Amino acid sequence: MAELLEDIDVGVPERPDRSRQIRGEQSPKRVRVVIGDAAVADSERVLLLFEKGHLPVYYFPAEDVRGDLLEPTDKHTTCPYKGKASYWTVKVGDREVPNAVWSYLDPIPEAAEIKGRMAFYWDRADSWWEEDDEVFVHARDPYHRVDVANSSRYVRIEVEGQTIAETRRPRLLFETSLPTRYYIPKSDVRLDLLEPTDTVTSCPYKGTARYWSVRAGDRTIKDLAWSYPTPIPECTKVEQLIAFFNEKVDVYLDGELQPRPKSPWS
């Protein structure tokens, strides 16, 4: 059997060279940028640019951008890895969005693939769409994974010596480059010690999260726990469950205290 398998071409794609400072990949998705009532960009030929230390960015062919809605500005910036960028303001009806679009008209040779393509500041558009799904916060990285696994491991969350949650039916969320998150059914959480806050955050891979502060003794620790009431379809396994920042609480897994991870939330 092993000999037969050696002769089969399974068609595994070549891994991208991530040692480069920047690299681009053609995306198979139709991507749209909407400002006001206009799709300012609409393309099935977008390039997804990866740059070390930055989120991925969509670059559109100029012919797939509404040039009639753009007005060039005097702004220019220089990037050592891409070259000199020029900027445009978007005008839709009576509305102006200053310097919302940029392009490298004559990039350095290492960035030739973005020559003449146009990119948008994500937060200056009203909405972004991949196919017919709205996407939030930033372009989704196809190499970023979120996996949720059912588990029967015993998880206990402790804050300043007080047990806040304990369960034998957690769901463990594994996300690229981030600590494992333990999502716990609400019935296994001391909800009497949680106070809802007005904090709302969005994640392009999971959806919109809402937060709770936790009362522990005489202290109230703000935004220590969160939940996704209506996650995006790809992440429904964490719907309505509660997770805690394990950078700031004591997590016992099968009775063993876990080290607090180092992350942007530490």
C-alpha positions in Angstrom: 0.0 0.0 0.0 2.8 2.4 0.9 4.4 1.8 -2.5 1.2 2.7 -4.3 0.8 5.9 -2.3 4.3 7.0 -3.3 3.2 7.0 -6.9 0.1 9.1 -6.3 0.3 12.9 -7.0 -1.9 14.3 -4.3 -1.5 17.9 -5.6 -0.3 19.5 -2.4 0.1 23.2 -3.1 3.6 24.7 -2.6 4.0 26.5 0.7 4.4 30.3 0.4 7.8 31.8 1.2 7.1 33.6 4.4 10.7 34.8 4.9 10.0 37.6 2.4 9.1 41.1 3.9 6.2 41.3 1.5 4.5 38.8 -0.8 1.3 38.8 -2.7 -1.3 36.1 -3.6 -4.2 36.3 -6.0 -7.4 35.8 -4.1 -10.2 33.6 -5.5 -12.8 35.8 -3.9 -14.9 38.6 -5.3 -14.2 41.6 -3.0 -16.2 44.8 -2.8 -15.7 48.1 -0.9 -18.8 50.2 -0.3 -18.9 53.8 0.7 -22.3 55.4 0.9 -24.5 53.9 -1.8 -21.6 53.1 -4.1 -19.4 50.1 -4.6 -16.2 52.0 -5.0 -14.3 48.9 -5.8 -15.6 45.6 -7.0 -13.2 42.9 -8.3 -12.7 39.2 -8.8 -9.0 39.8 -9.4 -7.8 41.2 -6.0 -4.3 40.6 -4.8 -3.9 39.9 -1.1 -0.6 41.5 0.1 1.1 40.1 3.2 3.7 42.3 4.9 5.6 41.4 8.0 4.2 43.1 11.1 1.0 44.2 9.3 -2.4 42.8 8.6 -3.1 41.5 5.1 -4.3 44.2 2.6 -6.4 43.8 -0.6 -5.0 45.5 -3.7 -7.5 46.1 -6.5 -6.8 46.4 -10.2 -7.3 50.1 -11.1 -9.9 49.2 -13.7 -12.0 47.6 -11.0 -12.1 50.8 -8.9 -14.6 53.7 -9.6 -12.1 56.2 -10.9 -15.0 58.7 -11.4 -15.4 58.8 -7.6 -11.7 59.5 -6.9 -9.9 62.8 -6.6 -6.0 62.8 -6.4 -4.5 64.6 -3.4 -1.1 66.0 -2.6 -0.4 63.3 0.0 2.6 61.0 -0.5 4.3 58.5 1.8 7.3 56.3 1.3 7.7 52.6 2.4 11.2 51.0 2.3 9.7 47.8 1.0 7.2 49.1 -1.6 8.3 52.6 -2.6 6.4 55.9 -2.9 2.6 55.9 -2.5 0.1 58.4 -3.9 -3.4 59.0 -2.4 -6.9 59.8 -3.5 -10.0 61.1 -1.8 -13.3 59.3 -2.4 -16.3 61.5 -3.2 -19.8 59.9 -3.2 -22.5 62.5 -3.6 -22.0 65.2 -1.0 -19.7 63.0 1.1 -15.9 63.1 1.0 -13.5 60.5 2.6 -10.1 62.1 2.5 -7.0 60.1 1.5 -9.0 56.8 1.7 -7.2 55.2 -1.3 -3.5 54.7 -2.1 -1.5 53.2 -4.8 2.2 52.6 -5.7 2.3 53.8 -9.3 6.0 53.0 -9.6 7.0 50.6 -6.8 10.5 49.2 -6.2 11.2 46.0 -8.1 10.6 43.8 -5.2 7.0 45.0 -5.0 6.3 45.1 -8.8 3.1 42.9 -8.3 1.3 45.9 -6.8 2.2 48.4 -9.5 -0.8 50.5 -10.3 -3.1 48.5 -8.0 -5.2 50.5 -5.5 -5.8 49.8 -1.8 -8.3 51.2 0.7 -8.1 52.0 4.4 -10.4 49.5 5.9 -12.0 51.8 8.5 -12.8 54.6 6.0 -15.2 52.4 4.1 -18.8 51.7 5.3 -18.6 48.0 4.5 -16.4 45.3 3.0 -17.7 42.2 1.3 -16.1 38.9 0.4 -18.5 37.4 -2.1 -21.9 38.1 -0.4 -20.6 37.9 3.2 -19.8 41.2 5.1 -16.3 41.1 6.6 -15.3 43.2 9.6 -12.1 44.7 11.1 -9.6 43.6 8.4 -9.1 41.2 5.5 -9.2 37.6 6.6 -5.8 35.8 6.4 -6.4 32.4 4.6 -3.5 31.0 6.7 -5.1 32.0 10.0 -7.1 29.1 11.6 -9.7 29.0 14.3 -10.6 25.5 15.5 -13.1 24.7 18.2 -13.0 21.3 19.9 -15.5 19.7 22.3 -13.8 18.5 25.5 -14.5 16.6 28.7 -11.5 18.1 30.5 -12.2 19.7 33.9 -11.7 23.5 33.6 -11.9 25.8 36.6 -11.5 29.6 36.5 -10.4 31.3 39.6 -10.1 35.0 40.3 -8.2 36.1 43.4 -8.9 32.8 45.0 -12.6 32.7 44.2 -14.0 30.1 41.7 -15.9 31.9 39.0 -16.5 29.0 36.6 -16.0 25.3 36.5 -17.0 22.7 34.0 -16.4 19.3 32.5 -17.9 20.3 29.1 -15.8 23.2 27.8 -15.1 24.0 24.2 -11.5 24.8 23.5 -10.8 27.4 20.9 -7.4 27.1 19.2 -6.5 30.2 17.1 -3.3 30.8 15.2 -0.6 32.5 17.4 -3.0 33.0 20.3 -3.4 31.3 23.7 -6.0 28.5 23.9 -9.4 29.9 25.0 -11.7 27.9 27.2 -15.4 28.6 26.4 -17.7 27.6 29.2 -21.5 27.1 29.2 -23.3 29.9 31.1 -24.9 27.4 33.5 -21.4 26.5 34.7 -20.4 30.2 35.3 -21.2 32.2 38.5 -23.3 34.7 36.6 -24.1 36.5 39.9 -20.5 37.7 39.9 -20.6 39.0 36.4 -21.7 42.4 35.3 -22.4 43.2 31.6 -20.5 46.2 30.2 -21.0 48.3 27.1 -17.7 47.0 25.5 -18.1 45.5 22.1 -15.3 44.2 19.9 -15.3 42.5 16.5 -13.2 39.7 15.1 -13.2 38.8 11.4 -12.8 35.1 12.2 -15.4 34.8 15.0 -17.9 37.8 15.0 -18.9 40.4 17.5 -18.1 39.9 21.2 -19.8 41.4 24.3 -18.1 41.6 27.7 -18.6 41.2 31.4 -16.7 42.6 34.4 -16.1 40.2 37.2 -16.6 40.9 40.9 -14.0 39.3 43.1 -14.1 40.3 46.7 -13.9 44.1 47.0 -12.7 44.4 43.4 -14.4 44.6 40.1 -12.2 43.7 37.1 -13.5 45.3 34.0 -14.0 43.3 30.8 -12.5 40.1 32.0 -14.9 37.7 30.3 -16.6 37.7 26.9 -19.1 35.8 24.7 -20.1 35.7 21.1 -24.0 35.8 21.2 -24.3 35.4 17.4 -20.9 34.3 15.9 -20.3 34.0 12.2 -21.3 30.7 10.7 -17.8 29.3 10.7 -17.6 29.6 14.5 -21.0 28.7 15.8 -19.6 26.1 18.3 -18.8 29.0 20.8 -22.2 30.6 20.5 -23.5 31.9 23.9 -20.5 30.3 25.8 -18.3 32.5 28.1 -14.5 32.8 28.0 -12.1 34.5 30.3 -8.8 36.2 29.7 -6.5 33.5 30.9 -3.7 36.1 31.0 -5.5 37.6 34.0 -7.2 34.7 35.8 -6.0 31.4 37.2 -7.1 28.5 34.9 -7.0 25.0 36.3 -7.0 22.3 33.7 -7.7 18.8 35.1 -6.7 20.2 38.5 -3.4 21.6 37.3 -2.8 25.3 37.4 -1.9 26.6 33.9 0.8 29.2 33.3 -0.6 32.6 32.3 0.2 33.1 28.6 2.0 36.2 27.3 0.0 37.9 24.6 -1.3 41.4 23.6 -3.9 41.0 26.4 -1.4 40.3 29.2 
